[in-house]
């Protein structure tokens, strides 16, 4: 059996353990199994990124930090679509999520630059106010926004952190479907 032709990158935006953001990315992966996507999850705890510094090129970061940055930037370049998942901290995305997004600046010289023409789906944990910051980031990075936005709360998860709410699972499937439709229609 061949692997799916398209790559979906899911960013988990929390350092908490256990993390609803990471659990949501795992649900995206599980619900996308029969789609056109192979799913890669970026867990910020594994990445352990330094803070993004606008004046630095990749080679200017500490050599021990460069592999994590290269992994993230490589995953950005490889992706045909993305799902961004962040908890709401003080009315916006988490700092670790924003830091991951800030490293997209290293794609500014790519052709096409940033995330131009790639679809992004958004999932917020606990509060829909996070969508405004996510939308602004996606637009600035020239991405296309999927119409479905999903807000999840602790009530949507079972004790083992699987997404147990059937309505929420269906919304995640719909979001993955929207991303797949866009990618296939635009030959990405």
C-alpha positions in Angstrom: 0.0 0.0 0.0 1.4 3.4 -1.0 1.5 6.3 1.4 -1.0 9.2 0.9 0.2 11.8 -1.6 -0.1 14.9 0.5 1.5 16.0 3.8 -0.6 17.6 6.6 1.4 19.3 9.3 -0.4 19.7 12.7 1.1 22.1 15.2 0.4 21.4 18.8 0.6 24.7 20.7 1.1 23.7 24.4 3.9 22.6 26.7 1.4 21.2 29.2 1.6 17.5 29.9 -0.8 16.0 29.2 -1.8 18.5 26.5 -5.2 18.9 24.9 -3.5 20.5 21.9 -1.3 17.4 21.3 -4.3 15.1 21.9 -6.2 17.1 19.3 -3.3 16.7 16.8 -3.5 13.0 17.4 -7.2 13.0 16.8 -6.6 14.9 13.5 -4.0 12.2 12.6 -6.4 9.4 13.4 -9.4 10.9 11.7 -7.3 11.7 8.6 -6.1 8.1 8.1 -8.4 7.5 5.2 -7.8 10.8 3.5 -5.2 12.1 1.0 -2.9 13.1 3.9 -0.1 11.6 5.8 0.0 13.6 9.1 3.0 14.9 10.9 2.7 16.3 14.4 5.0 19.0 15.8 5.1 18.8 19.5 6.8 21.8 21.0 8.0 19.7 24.0 10.0 17.6 21.5 11.2 20.5 19.4 12.5 22.5 22.3 12.9 25.6 20.0 14.9 28.6 21.1 13.0 31.9 21.0 12.8 33.3 17.4 15.2 36.3 16.9 14.4 38.3 13.8 18.0 39.3 13.2 19.3 35.7 13.1 19.6 33.4 10.1 19.4 29.7 10.8 23.2 29.4 10.9 23.4 32.1 13.6 21.5 30.0 16.2 23.4 27.8 18.6 24.5 24.7 16.7 22.7 22.5 19.3 19.4 24.4 18.5 19.7 24.3 14.7 18.4 20.7 14.2 15.0 21.6 15.9 14.7 24.7 13.8 15.6 22.8 10.6 13.0 20.1 11.5 10.3 22.7 11.9 11.2 24.7 8.8 11.6 21.5 6.8 8.1 20.3 7.9 6.7 23.7 6.8 8.3 23.3 3.4 7.1 19.7 3.0 3.5 20.5 4.0 0.6 20.8 1.6 -1.7 21.8 4.3 -1.7 22.6 8.1 -3.8 22.4 11.2 -2.9 24.8 13.9 -4.0 23.9 17.5 -3.5 26.3 20.3 -4.9 26.8 23.8 -6.1 30.3 24.7 -3.8 32.0 27.1 -4.8 35.5 28.2 -7.1 35.9 25.1 -4.6 34.8 22.4 -2.5 31.9 21.2 0.2 30.4 23.5 3.7 31.8 23.4 5.1 28.5 22.3 2.6 28.4 19.4 3.5 31.9 18.3 7.2 31.1 18.5 6.7 28.2 16.1 4.8 30.4 13.7 7.5 33.1 14.0 10.1 30.7 12.6 8.1 30.7 9.3 10.0 33.9 8.6 12.8 31.7 7.5 10.6 30.9 4.5 10.4 34.5 3.4 12.9 33.9 0.5 11.2 30.7 -0.7 9.3 30.6 -4.0 6.5 30.9 -3.1 7.2 32.6 0.2 5.9 31.7 3.6 2.7 29.5 3.4 1.4 31.1 0.2 -1.4 29.1 -1.3 -1.5 26.5 1.4 -4.6 25.8 3.4 -4.6 26.1 7.2 -7.3 24.8 9.5 -7.6 26.2 13.0 -8.6 24.6 16.3 -8.7 26.4 19.6 -8.7 24.9 23.0 -11.0 26.6 25.6 -11.9 29.9 23.9 -12.7 31.1 20.4 -10.9 34.4 20.9 -7.7 32.6 19.8 -9.0 32.5 16.2 -8.4 36.2 15.7 -4.7 35.8 16.3 -4.5 32.6 14.3 -6.3 34.3 11.4 -4.0 37.3 11.4 -0.9 35.0 11.4 -2.3 32.9 8.5 -3.2 35.9 6.4 0.2 37.5 7.0 1.9 34.3 6.0 -0.3 34.2 2.8 -2.2 31.0 3.7 -5.7 30.1 2.8 -8.1 29.7 5.7 -10.4 26.7 5.9 -13.9 27.7 6.6 -14.4 25.4 9.6 -12.9 26.6 12.8 -13.2 24.3 15.8 -13.3 25.2 19.5 -12.7 22.3 21.9 -13.0 22.2 25.7 -12.2 19.6 28.3 -15.7 18.3 27.9 -14.8 17.1 24.4 -12.2 14.7 25.7 -12.3 11.4 27.5 -10.1 10.6 30.5 -7.5 9.2 28.1 -7.5 12.5 26.1 -9.1 11.0 23.0 -11.7 13.3 21.5 -14.8 11.6 22.6 -17.5 14.1 21.6 -18.9 12.7 18.3 -19.9 16.2 17.1 -16.4 17.4 17.6 -14.9 14.4 15.8 -17.2 15.0 12.9 -16.1 18.7 12.7 -12.5 17.6 12.7 -13.3 15.2 9.8 -15.0 18.0 8.0 -12.0 20.3 8.5 -9.6 17.6 7.1 -12.0 17.2 4.2 -11.9 20.9 3.5 -8.1 20.9 3.5 -8.1 17.9 1.2 -10.5 19.4 -1.2 -8.4 22.6 -1.4 -5.2 20.7 -1.9 -6.6 18.5 -4.6 -8.4 21.3 -6.4 -5.2 23.4 -6.5 -2.8 20.5 -7.4 -0.7 21.3 -4.3 
